Amino acid sequence: MNRLLLLPALVLTASAALAGCASTDGSLHSDSTAKSSSAPTSKPESKAVTTAPPVQLEKATVPCTDGVAHVKDLNNKEVTVADCDTVDVSTSSARIILGKTSHLRVSGTVNGITAADLSDVTITGDGNQITSSSKPKVHDTGKKNTVHDGKR
């Protein structure tokens, strides 16, 4: 019978001893400088968030030949296309800067495209963001694409 009572008594004694050594922040103190649990605690210092600078992408220029420019196989690049009647974008994850463009067709994914002037856009790719200073006619069958224009 004494053995049955001895184990719970030891557990309670050990718990009480450890409870006196634990601070409110969960750390253990074995000296007499432990802070009282009723003492005010200081707020943690705020840490400044540091963001990385924009990624420097390799630059590429795509020519406009016979009124058409094909932006393809230029993933993860900054691509420039001068004024061109039609621009086909089949690359992905690129930053694309267009001059005046009548027709933009985008089958690539996750591109950031800026056009000086744009008449119409056809999008079949996903996750593209297109910005133009004009208000183009948009036909979008892809997913999660956005078109921002200067006329809104």
HUHU-V860368 format. One record per residue. RES is the residue in one small letter. D_LAST is the distance of its C-alpha to the last C-alpha in Angstrom with 2 decimals. Layout:
# HUHU-V860368
res:RES d_last:D_LAST
res:RES d_last:D_LAST
This chain:
# HUHU-V860368
res:m d_last:85.25
res:n d_last:84.86
res:r d_last:82.72
res:l d_last:80.25
res:l d_last:79.78
res:l d_last:79.72
res:l d_last:76.45
res:p d_last:74.29
res:a d_last:75.95
res:l d_last:75.07
res:v d_last:71.43
res:l d_last:71.14
res:t d_last:72.86
res:a d_last:70.64
res:s d_last:67.47
res:a d_last:68.59
res:a d_last:69.43
res:l d_last:66.08
res:a d_last:64.14
res:g d_last:65.72
res:c d_last:64.51
res:a d_last:60.86
res:s d_last:58.26
res:t d_last:55.13
res:d d_last:53.05
res:g d_last:55.18
res:s d_last:57.17
res:l d_last:60.96
res:h d_last:63.03
res:s d_last:66.75
res:d d_last:67.57
res:s d_last:67.88
res:t d_last:64.66
res:a d_last:62.48
res:k d_last:60.01
res:s d_last:60.58
res:s d_last:58.06
res:s d_last:57.71
res:a d_last:56.74
res:p d_last:53.09
res:t d_last:51.15
res:s d_last:48.82
res:k d_last:45.18
res:p d_last:44.31
res:e d_last:42.81
res:s d_last:39.10
res:k d_last:38.46
res:a d_last:35.73
res:v d_last:33.35
res:t d_last:33.40
res:t d_last:30.79
res:a d_last:31.65
res:p d_last:30.22
res:p d_last:27.80
res:v d_last:29.80
res:q d_last:30.93
res:l d_last:30.47
res:e d_last:32.71
res:k d_last:31.03
res:a d_last:31.24
res:t d_last:30.32
res:v d_last:30.05
res:p d_last:31.17
res:c d_last:29.70
res:t d_last:32.74
res:d d_last:32.84
res:g d_last:29.06
res:v d_last:28.60
res:a d_last:28.18
res:h d_last:29.24
res:v d_last:28.10
res:k d_last:30.74
res:d d_last:33.21
res:l d_last:31.31
res:n d_last:30.69
res:n d_last:30.00
res:k d_last:29.46
res:e d_last:26.94
res:v d_last:26.61
res:t d_last:25.60
res:v d_last:25.29
res:a d_last:25.28
res:d d_last:23.71
res:c d_last:24.67
res:d d_last:24.04
res:t d_last:24.13
res:v d_last:23.91
res:d d_last:25.47
res:v d_last:25.02
res:s d_last:27.82
res:t d_last:28.37
res:s d_last:27.43
res:s d_last:26.59
res:a d_last:25.61
res:r d_last:23.14
res:i d_last:22.19
res:i d_last:20.92
res:l d_last:20.39
res:g d_last:20.59
res:k d_last:19.29
res:t d_last:19.54
res:s d_last:19.46
res:h d_last:20.24
res:l d_last:19.83
res:r d_last:22.06
res:v d_last:22.24
res:s d_last:25.34
res:g d_last:25.85
res:t d_last:24.96
res:v d_last:23.39
res:n d_last:21.98
res:g d_last:19.35
res:i d_last:18.02
res:t d_last:16.15
res:a d_last:15.86
res:a d_last:15.68
res:d d_last:14.67
res:l d_last:14.63
res:s d_last:15.31
res:d d_last:16.00
res:v d_last:16.69
res:t d_last:19.58
res:i d_last:20.20
res:t d_last:23.58
res:g d_last:23.97
res:d d_last:23.05
res:g d_last:21.26
res:n d_last:19.22
res:q d_last:16.08
res:i d_last:14.24
res:t d_last:11.85
res:s d_last:11.08
res:s d_last:9.98
res:s d_last:9.42
res:k d_last:8.02
res:p d_last:11.37
res:k d_last:13.29
res:v d_last:14.25
res:h d_last:17.74
res:d d_last:18.48
res:t d_last:22.02
res:g d_last:22.31
res:k d_last:21.91
res:k d_last:19.66
res:n d_last:17.28
res:t d_last:13.66
res:v d_last:11.12
res:h d_last:8.30
res:d d_last:6.43
res:g d_last:5.80
res:k d_last:3.82
res:r d_last:0.00
